[in-house]
Amino acid sequence: MEVDLGMLVVNLFMLFQMGLAVLLVMPMPSNVVRGEVMKLVTRLFDLKTRDTLGNPTGKTNGFVFVYFSLLALDLFYFWNACSELLAKYDLTAMSCAHHKLHVQIRLFKDERTAYATGFSMFMAFILNRLIRIQSQLHAARLGAKTSVPMGMPVGE
């Protein structure tokens, strides 16, 4: 059994994306925890690295480079799998059953690759939106807590 190293990397990348999505979707016990999670995630996806005080250091974040490189690898595998699936194979004209079986196996693998890489690219869009929503929710709850004390009517 041969293992495609590229597909292994793509599948591990997809598992990382799913784990990050679960972290962002799960209920948070408080806004402080949400703030810490968002600080971690935004630090991962920030283009510039920051020092301990939060000031940009001028260096590019390596994680973002690796993340987009893996997305490019995803796109390559997706394009390759879709082009193989769109190729015309006339399975009825094949005389050798062994050859016909190998073509069907190859088509199944290409279909599986297309599903996995397509889902991984879709997860990239979902993560982008989840990060924005969670950041906005954290800011809104932070603003709501500082403006009106609990139990006080808003109009007074």
MDTraj code that builds the backbone (N, CA, C; nanometers):
import mdtraj as md
import numpy as np

residues = "MET GLU VAL ASP LEU GLY MET LEU VAL VAL ASN LEU PHE MET LEU PHE GLN MET GLY LEU ALA VAL LEU LEU VAL MET PRO MET PRO SER ASN VAL VAL ARG GLY GLU VAL MET LYS LEU VAL THR ARG LEU PHE ASP LEU LYS THR ARG ASP THR LEU GLY ASN PRO THR GLY LYS THR ASN GLY PHE VAL PHE VAL TYR PHE SER LEU LEU ALA LEU ASP LEU PHE TYR PHE TRP ASN ALA CYS SER GLU LEU LEU ALA LYS TYR ASP LEU THR ALA MET SER CYS ALA HIS HIS LYS LEU HIS VAL GLN ILE ARG LEU PHE LYS ASP GLU ARG THR ALA TYR ALA THR GLY PHE SER MET PHE MET ALA PHE ILE LEU ASN ARG LEU ILE ARG ILE GLN SER GLN LEU HIS ALA ALA ARG LEU GLY ALA LYS THR SER VAL PRO MET GLY MET PRO VAL GLY GLU".split()
xyz = np.array([
    [0.0850, -0.1179, 0.0000],
    [0.0000, 0.0000, 0.0000],
    [0.0890, 0.1234, 0.0000],
    [0.0706, 0.2082, -0.0988],
    [0.1516, 0.3290, -0.1075],
    [0.0798, 0.4452, -0.0384],
    [0.1572, 0.5276, 0.0292],
    [0.1028, 0.6426, 0.1000],
    [0.1503, 0.7685, 0.0288],
    [0.0560, 0.8527, -0.0082],
    [0.0880, 0.9794, -0.0714],
    [0.1149, 1.0809, 0.0400],
    [0.2375, 1.1276, 0.0478],
    [0.2767, 1.2197, 0.1544],
    [0.1982, 1.3504, 0.1460],
    [0.1720, 1.3970, 0.0255],
    [0.0958, 1.5205, 0.0081],
    [-0.0446, 1.5084, 0.0639],
    [-0.1107, 1.3957, 0.0385],
    [-0.2457, 1.3753, 0.0911],
    [-0.2442, 1.3593, 0.2425],
    [-0.1386, 1.3010, 0.2960],
    [-0.1259, 1.2913, 0.4410],
    [-0.1178, 1.4311, 0.5016],
    [-0.0385, 1.5188, 0.4412],
    [-0.0260, 1.6566, 0.4897],
    [-0.1593, 1.7294, 0.4762],
    [-0.2284, 1.7109, 0.3648],
    [-0.3582, 1.7756, 0.3435],
    [-0.4592, 1.7280, 0.4470],
    [-0.4612, 1.5985, 0.4764],
    [-0.5550, 1.5468, 0.5763],
    [-0.5217, 1.5956, 0.7171],
    [-0.3938, 1.6034, 0.7509],
    [-0.3550, 1.6580, 0.8821],
    [-0.3924, 1.8054, 0.8923],
    [-0.3754, 1.8792, 0.7832],
    [-0.4146, 2.0198, 0.7787],
    [-0.5651, 2.0340, 0.7990],
    [-0.6425, 1.9443, 0.7377],
    [-0.7874, 1.9476, 0.7539],
    [-0.8260, 1.9167, 0.8986],
    [-0.7577, 1.8228, 0.9618],
    [-0.7850, 1.7919, 1.1033],
    [-0.7524, 1.9111, 1.1924],
    [-0.6433, 1.9821, 1.1616],
    [-0.6093, 2.1027, 1.2369],
    [-0.7183, 2.2082, 1.2206],
    [-0.7669, 2.2273, 1.0979],
    [-0.8723, 2.3252, 1.0733],
    [-1.0001, 2.2883, 1.1486],
    [-1.0354, 2.1601, 1.1489],
    [-1.1558, 2.1171, 1.2196],
    [-1.1407, 2.1383, 1.3704],
    [-1.0224, 2.1098, 1.4242],
    [-0.9993, 2.1337, 1.5665],
    [-1.0107, 2.2805, 1.6026],
    [-0.9564, 2.3662, 1.5183],
    [-0.9656, 2.5108, 1.5412],
    [-1.1104, 2.5575, 1.5318],
    [-1.1862, 2.5013, 1.4376],
    [-1.3276, 2.5375, 1.4241],
    [-1.4067, 2.4929, 1.5471],
    [-1.3790, 2.3746, 1.5972],
    [-1.4470, 2.3268, 1.7180],
    [-1.4122, 2.4170, 1.8354],
    [-1.2888, 2.4599, 1.8471],
    [-1.2481, 2.5512, 1.9541],
    [-1.3247, 2.6827, 1.9454],
    [-1.3464, 2.7329, 1.8250],
    [-1.4160, 2.8605, 1.8085],
    [-1.5675, 2.8480, 1.8231],
    [-1.6236, 2.7309, 1.7979],
    [-1.7684, 2.7132, 1.8045],
    [-1.8153, 2.6725, 1.9441],
    [-1.7301, 2.6073, 2.0210],
    [-1.7746, 2.5561, 2.1507],
    [-1.8156, 2.6707, 2.2436],
    [-1.9109, 2.6443, 2.3321],
    [-1.9562, 2.7481, 2.4246],
    [-1.8448, 2.7884, 2.5209],
    [-1.8326, 2.9179, 2.5432],
    [-1.7305, 2.9697, 2.6340],
    [-1.7955, 3.0018, 2.7681],
    [-1.7298, 2.9669, 2.8791],
    [-1.7903, 2.9931, 3.0102],
    [-1.7995, 3.1413, 3.0432],
    [-1.7084, 3.2215, 2.9905],
    [-1.7128, 3.3652, 3.0167],
    [-1.6473, 3.4402, 2.9014],
    [-1.6668, 3.5709, 2.9021],
    [-1.6076, 3.6527, 2.7970],
    [-1.4559, 3.6615, 2.8128],
    [-1.4061, 3.6403, 2.9333],
    [-1.2612, 3.6409, 2.9559],
    [-1.1972, 3.5226, 2.8829],
    [-1.2598, 3.4065, 2.8933],
    [-1.2087, 3.2883, 2.8231],
    [-1.2168, 3.3107, 2.6729],
    [-1.3296, 3.3689, 2.6254],
    [-1.3435, 3.3988, 2.4833],
    [-1.2325, 3.4943, 2.4384],
    [-1.2017, 3.5926, 2.5220],
    [-1.0951, 3.6871, 2.4890],
    [-0.9597, 3.6201, 2.4776],
    [-0.9302, 3.5266, 2.5682],
    [-0.8022, 3.4558, 2.5629],
    [-0.7930, 3.3653, 2.4403],
    [-0.9035, 3.2972, 2.4087],
    [-0.9045, 3.2120, 2.2897],
    [-0.8858, 3.2977, 2.1651],
    [-0.9548, 3.4105, 2.1598],
    [-0.9426, 3.4981, 2.0429],
    [-0.8034, 3.5599, 2.0345],
    [-0.7431, 3.5883, 2.1481],
    [-0.6065, 3.6413, 2.1472],
    [-0.5103, 3.5378, 2.0881],
    [-0.5285, 3.4115, 2.1256],
    [-0.4448, 3.3042, 2.0719],
    [-0.4650, 3.2881, 1.9212],
    [-0.5903, 3.2852, 1.8786],
    [-0.6208, 3.2625, 1.7369],
    [-0.5771, 3.3808, 1.6517],
    [-0.6031, 3.5018, 1.6987],
    [-0.5619, 3.6182, 1.6192],
    [-0.4107, 3.6316, 1.6160],
    [-0.3430, 3.5881, 1.7203],
    [-0.1965, 3.5882, 1.7186],
    [-0.1443, 3.4880, 1.6150],
    [-0.2133, 3.3764, 1.6004],
    [-0.1738, 3.2781, 1.4993],
    [-0.1893, 3.3340, 1.3580],
    [-0.3020, 3.4018, 1.3327],
    [-0.3330, 3.4467, 1.1975],
    [-0.2903, 3.5907, 1.1695],
    [-0.2204, 3.6550, 1.2617],
    [-0.1711, 3.7910, 1.2380],
    [-0.0538, 3.7846, 1.1411],
    [-0.0517, 3.8765, 1.0437],
    [0.0545, 3.8742, 0.9426],
    [0.1904, 3.9122, 0.9998],
    [0.1937, 4.0019, 1.0953],
    [0.3196, 4.0459, 1.1567],
    [0.3316, 3.9870, 1.2964],
    [0.4511, 3.9461, 1.3326],
    [0.4731, 3.8956, 1.4684],
    [0.4749, 4.0142, 1.5647],
    [0.4420, 3.9871, 1.6887],
    [0.4363, 4.0938, 1.7900],
    [0.5214, 4.0531, 1.9102],
    [0.5760, 4.1545, 1.9786],
    [0.6529, 4.1265, 2.0994],
    [0.5567, 4.1083, 2.2164],
    [0.6090, 4.0969, 2.3370],
    [0.5251, 4.0709, 2.4542],
    [0.4325, 4.1874, 2.4868],
    [0.4659, 4.3080, 2.4431],
    [0.3803, 4.4237, 2.4682],
    [0.2741, 4.4417, 2.3603],
    [0.2801, 4.3635, 2.2545],
    [0.1822, 4.3721, 2.1481],
    [0.2245, 4.4610, 2.0328],
    [0.3483, 4.5091, 2.0361],
    [0.3970, 4.5940, 1.9280],
    [0.4495, 4.5085, 1.8134],
    [0.4212, 4.5471, 1.6869],
    [0.4731, 4.4689, 1.5739],
    [0.6252, 4.4712, 1.5696],
    [0.6846, 4.3562, 1.5413],
    [0.8310, 4.3473, 1.5359],
    [0.8841, 4.3684, 1.3950],
    [0.7975, 4.3668, 1.2941],
    [0.8422, 4.3847, 1.1565],
    [0.8705, 4.2531, 1.0858],
    [0.8701, 4.1437, 1.1591],
    [0.8917, 4.0123, 1.0978],
    [0.7576, 3.9542, 1.0553],
    [0.7609, 3.8754, 0.9491],
    [0.6391, 3.8104, 0.9009],
    [0.6136, 3.6838, 0.9813],
    [0.4865, 3.6601, 1.0119],
    [0.4463, 3.5430, 1.0870],
    [0.4618, 3.4183, 0.9992],
    [0.5399, 3.3224, 1.0439],
    [0.5641, 3.2007, 0.9667],
    [0.4421, 3.1111, 0.9573],
    [0.3552, 3.1154, 1.0588],
    [0.2353, 3.0322, 1.0578],
    [0.1448, 3.0678, 0.9409],
    [0.1292, 3.1986, 0.9151],
    [0.0433, 3.2430, 0.8051],
    [0.0995, 3.1945, 0.6722],
    [0.2315, 3.1989, 0.6566],
    [0.2948, 3.1505, 0.5343],
    [0.2689, 3.0009, 0.5166],
    [0.2860, 2.9235, 0.6222],
    [0.2624, 2.7791, 0.6155],
    [0.1147, 2.7506, 0.5883],
    [0.0252, 2.8253, 0.6536],
    [-0.1188, 2.8052, 0.6356],
    [-0.1590, 2.8261, 0.4897],
    [-0.1132, 2.9367, 0.4298],
    [-0.1503, 2.9636, 0.2912],
    [-0.0768, 2.8717, 0.1935],
    [0.0407, 2.8241, 0.2305],
    [0.1089, 2.7251, 0.1472],
    [0.0312, 2.5939, 0.1459],
    [-0.0216, 2.5549, 0.2618],
    [-0.1026, 2.4339, 0.2678],
    [-0.2350, 2.4509, 0.1930],
    [-0.2902, 2.5724, 0.1952],
    [-0.4098, 2.5978, 0.1149],
    [-0.3783, 2.5869, -0.0341],
    [-0.2597, 2.6336, -0.0740],
    [-0.2185, 2.6204, -0.2142],
    [-0.2007, 2.4728, -0.2506],
    [-0.1460, 2.3931, -0.1589],
    [-0.1330, 2.2492, -0.1826],
    [-0.2714, 2.1850, -0.1955],
    [-0.3640, 2.2290, -0.1104],
    [-0.5025, 2.1838, -0.1208],
    [-0.5602, 2.2135, -0.2582],
    [-0.5402, 2.3359, -0.3044],
    [-0.5926, 2.3767, -0.4345],
    [-0.5316, 2.2936, -0.5466],
    [-0.4012, 2.2658, -0.5367],
    [-0.3348, 2.1828, -0.6377],
    [-0.3959, 2.0432, -0.6430],
    [-0.4123, 1.9796, -0.5263],
    [-0.4695, 1.8451, -0.5225],
    [-0.6146, 1.8460, -0.5691],
    [-0.6891, 1.9503, -0.5326],
    [-0.8283, 1.9604, -0.5751],
    [-0.8372, 1.9734, -0.7271],
    [-0.7527, 2.0596, -0.7847],
    [-0.7514, 2.0797, -0.9290],
    [-0.7136, 1.9493, -1.0012],
    [-0.6117, 1.8834, -0.9488],
    [-0.5657, 1.7582, -1.0094],
    [-0.6739, 1.6499, -1.0033],
    [-0.7397, 1.6372, -0.8883],
    [-0.8438, 1.5356, -0.8718],
    [-0.9633, 1.5656, -0.9615],
    [-1.0021, 1.6917, -0.9695],
    [-1.1165, 1.7265, -1.0542],
    [-1.0849, 1.7072, -1.2016],
    [-0.9625, 1.7376, -1.2423],
    [-0.9278, 1.7169, -1.3832],
    [-0.9267, 1.5670, -1.4172],
    [-0.8844, 1.4831, -1.3227],
    [-0.8891, 1.3383, -1.3455],
    [-1.0328, 1.2876, -1.3495],
    [-1.1193, 1.3455, -1.2649],
    [-1.2586, 1.3014, -1.2639],
    [-1.3326, 1.3445, -1.3903],
    [-1.2916, 1.4565, -1.4482],
    [-1.3573, 1.5049, -1.5698],
    [-1.3052, 1.4372, -1.6963],
    [-1.1957, 1.3637, -1.6833],
    [-1.1433, 1.2907, -1.7997],
    [-1.2421, 1.1815, -1.8374],
    [-1.2535, 1.1596, -1.9635],
    [-1.3521, 1.0623, -2.0121],
    [-1.2908, 0.9215, -2.0156],
    [-1.3495, 0.8325, -1.9366],
    [-1.3106, 0.6915, -1.9384],
    [-1.4313, 0.6111, -1.9868],
    [-1.4128, 0.5347, -2.0897],
    [-1.5194, 0.4489, -2.1390],
    [-1.4986, 0.3099, -2.0788],
    [-1.5651, 0.2873, -1.9652],
    [-1.5460, 0.1611, -1.8934],
    [-1.6106, 0.0437, -1.9666],
    [-1.7100, 0.0704, -2.0484],
    [-1.7756, -0.0406, -2.1192],
    [-1.6895, -0.0930, -2.2330],
    [-1.6010, -0.0081, -2.2880],
    [-1.5176, -0.0504, -2.4003],
    [-1.3925, -0.1265, -2.3560],
    [-1.3635, -0.1269, -2.2259],
    [-1.2435, -0.1960, -2.1779],
    [-1.2676, -0.3459, -2.1764],
    [-1.1783, -0.4174, -2.2378],
    [-1.1957, -0.5623, -2.2480],
    [-1.1429, -0.6344, -2.1248],
    [-1.0372, -0.5811, -2.0658],
    [-0.9747, -0.6480, -1.9512],
    [-1.0443, -0.6026, -1.8214],
    [-1.0990, -0.6974, -1.7488],
    [-1.1687, -0.6659, -1.6236],
    [-1.0717, -0.6117, -1.5199],
    [-0.9473, -0.6595, -1.5231],
    [-0.8460, -0.6134, -1.4289],
    [-0.8163, -0.4650, -1.4508],
    [-0.8020, -0.4243, -1.5752],
    [-0.7753, -0.2844, -1.6080],
    [-0.8953, -0.1972, -1.5723],
    [-1.0148, -0.2484, -1.5972],
    [-1.1368, -0.1750, -1.5643],
    [-1.1467, -0.1514, -1.4139],
    [-1.1095, -0.2504, -1.3354],
    [-1.1123, -0.2387, -1.1899],
    [-1.0123, -0.1338, -1.1418],
    [-0.8925, -0.1314, -1.2008],
    [-0.7924, -0.0320, -1.1616],
    [-0.8374, 0.1091, -1.1960],
    [-0.9046, 0.1267, -1.3070],
    [-0.9565, 0.2588, -1.3437],
    [-1.0639, 0.3014, -1.2447],
    [-1.1509, 0.2097, -1.2044],
    [-1.2546, 0.2421, -1.1075],
    [-1.1949, 0.2770, -0.9709],
    [-1.0901, 0.2062, -0.9313],
    [-1.0222, 0.2367, -0.8047],
    [-0.9600, 0.3756, -0.8109],
    [-0.8969, 0.4074, -0.9232],
    [-0.8348, 0.5392, -0.9400],
    [-0.9392, 0.6508, -0.9363],
    [-1.0536, 0.6261, -1.0000],
    [-1.1612, 0.7254, -0.9963],
    [-1.2153, 0.7435, -0.8541],
    [-1.2262, 0.6341, -0.7797],
    [-1.2714, 0.6436, -0.6408],
    [-1.1732, 0.7254, -0.5578],
    [-1.0432, 0.7011, -0.5755],
    [-0.9418, 0.7774, -0.5010],
    [-0.9449, 0.9245, -0.5382],
    [-0.9641, 0.9547, -0.6660],
    [-0.9716, 1.0945, -0.7083],
    [-1.0962, 1.1629, -0.6523],
    [-1.2059, 1.0888, -0.6465],
    [-1.3279, 1.1454, -0.5897],
    [-1.3100, 1.1731, -0.4406],
    [-1.2471, 1.0801, -0.3708],
    [-1.2203, 1.0992, -0.2282],
    [-1.1277, 1.2183, -0.2055],
    [-1.0260, 1.2321, -0.2892],
    [-0.9337, 1.3452, -0.2793],
    [-1.0058, 1.4766, -0.3041],
    [-1.0942, 1.4786, -0.4026],
    [-1.1687, 1.6010, -0.4335],
    [-1.2582, 1.6406, -0.3162],
    [-1.3239, 1.5432, -0.2533],
    [-1.4083, 1.5738, -0.1375],
    [-1.3247, 1.6278, -0.0213],
    [-1.2139, 1.5623, 0.0096],
    [-1.1310, 1.6025, 0.1241],
    [-1.0692, 1.7403, 0.1031],
    [-1.0145, 1.7648, -0.0140],
    [-0.9505, 1.8945, -0.0378],
    [-1.0544, 2.0057, -0.0507],
    [-1.1680, 1.9752, -0.1100],
    [-1.2749, 2.0749, -0.1188],
    [-1.3262, 2.1129, 0.0187],
    [-1.3422, 2.0140, 0.1062],
    [-1.3860, 2.0425, 0.2429],
    [-1.2815, 2.1249, 0.3170],
    [-1.1556, 2.0961, 0.2959],
    [-1.0493, 2.1704, 0.3629],
    [-1.0473, 2.3165, 0.3180],
    [-1.0673, 2.3400, 0.1888],
    [-1.0731, 2.4782, 0.1406],
    [-1.1978, 2.5490, 0.1936],
    [-1.3093, 2.4773, 0.2032],
    [-1.4309, 2.5339, 0.2604],
    [-1.4096, 2.5691, 0.4077],
    [-1.3368, 2.4837, 0.4790],
    [-1.3081, 2.5110, 0.6209],
    [-1.2258, 2.6382, 0.6387],
    [-1.1408, 2.6711, 0.5418],
    [-1.0634, 2.7947, 0.5499],
    [-1.1566, 2.9156, 0.5503],
    [-1.2606, 2.9119, 0.4662],
    [-1.3581, 3.0211, 0.4651],
    [-1.4386, 3.0256, 0.5948],
    [-1.4767, 2.9089, 0.6441],
    [-1.5523, 2.9007, 0.7691],
    [-1.4695, 2.9557, 0.8852],
    [-1.3415, 2.9185, 0.8923],
    [-1.2554, 2.9684, 1.0000],
    [-1.2418, 3.1198, 0.9941],
    [-1.2269, 3.1735, 0.8749],
    [-1.2161, 3.3181, 0.8603],
    [-1.3406, 3.3866, 0.9170],
    [-1.4565, 3.3352, 0.8836],
    [-1.5811, 3.3944, 0.9323],
    [-1.5988, 3.3727, 1.0818],
    [-1.5636, 3.2559, 1.1326],
    [-1.5754, 3.2293, 1.2767],
    [-1.4858, 3.3219, 1.3582],
    [-1.3664, 3.3480, 1.3087],
    [-1.2759, 3.4388, 1.3796],
    [-1.3359, 3.5779, 1.3857],
    [-1.3937, 3.6241, 1.2755],
    [-1.4570, 3.7569, 1.2749],
    [-1.5767, 3.7623, 1.3692],
    [-1.6626, 3.6605, 1.3648],
    [-1.7812, 3.6594, 1.4501],
    [-1.7428, 3.6565, 1.5970],
    [-1.6481, 3.5704, 1.6348],
    [-1.6074, 3.5609, 1.7749],
    [-1.5407, 3.6903, 1.8228],
    [-1.4623, 3.7541, 1.7359],
    [-1.3998, 3.8814, 1.7734],
    [-1.5057, 3.9890, 1.7955],
    [-1.6057, 3.9938, 1.7083],
    [-1.7132, 4.0915, 1.7237],
    [-1.7959, 4.0632, 1.8485],
    [-1.8219, 3.9366, 1.8765],
    [-1.8970, 3.8996, 1.9965],
    [-1.8195, 3.9373, 2.1222],
    [-1.6894, 3.9112, 2.1225],
    [-1.6064, 3.9476, 2.2379],
    [-1.6082, 4.0992, 2.2599],
    [-1.5935, 4.1759, 2.1522],
    [-1.5938, 4.3226, 2.1640],
    [-1.7302, 4.3734, 2.2097],
    [-1.8386, 4.3164, 2.1590],
    [-1.9729, 4.3608, 2.1970],
    [-2.0017, 4.3311, 2.3440],
    [-1.9629, 4.2139, 2.3899],
    [-1.9864, 4.1799, 2.5311],
    [-1.8970, 4.2618, 2.6234],
    [-1.7767, 4.2918, 2.5782],
    [-1.6872, 4.3763, 2.6570],
    [-1.7452, 4.5168, 2.6678],
    [-1.7974, 4.5679, 2.5571],
    [-1.8593, 4.7004, 2.5581],
    [-1.9865, 4.7046, 2.6399],
    [-2.0658, 4.5985, 2.6366],
    [-2.1897, 4.5927, 2.7129],
    [-2.1624, 4.5864, 2.8626],
    [-2.0563, 4.5182, 2.9019],
    [-2.0235, 4.5077, 3.0445],
    [-1.9744, 4.6394, 3.1016],
    [-1.9008, 4.7165, 3.0244],
    [-1.8445, 4.8404, 3.0764],
    [-1.9434, 4.9557, 3.0735],
    [-2.0512, 4.9457, 2.9925],
    [-2.1406, 5.0597, 2.9791],
    [-2.2480, 5.0641, 3.0881],
    [-2.3143, 4.9553, 3.1177],
    [-2.4242, 4.9542, 3.2149],
    [-2.3989, 4.8437, 3.3161],
    [-2.4000, 4.8776, 3.4469],
    [-2.3823, 4.7731, 3.5480],
    [-2.4996, 4.6758, 3.5468],
    [-2.4732, 4.5555, 3.5895],
    [-2.5739, 4.4500, 3.5906],
    [-2.6851, 4.4870, 3.6882],
    [-2.8082, 4.4718, 3.6471],
    [-2.9217, 4.5009, 3.7335],
    [-2.9727, 4.6431, 3.7214],
    [-2.8957, 4.7299, 3.6604],
    [-2.9387, 4.8704, 3.6435],
    [-3.0181, 4.8832, 3.5152],
    [-3.1274, 4.9567, 3.5177],
    [-3.2011, 4.9818, 3.3936],
    [-3.1157, 5.0648, 3.2977],
    [-3.1328, 5.0441, 3.1709],
    [-3.0512, 5.1100, 3.0711],
    [-3.0847, 5.2585, 3.0626],
    [-3.2112, 5.2982, 3.0850],
    [-3.2531, 5.4366, 3.0683],
    [-3.2083, 5.5302, 3.1800],
    [-3.1632, 5.4837, 3.2930],
    [-3.1290, 5.5715, 3.4067],
    [-2.9881, 5.6203, 3.4021],
])
top = md.Topology()
chain = top.add_chain()
for i, resn in enumerate(residues, 1):
    res = top.add_residue(resn, chain, resSeq=i)
    for name in ("N", "CA", "C"):
        top.add_atom(name, md.element.get_by_symbol(name[0]), res)
traj = md.Trajectory(xyz[None], top)
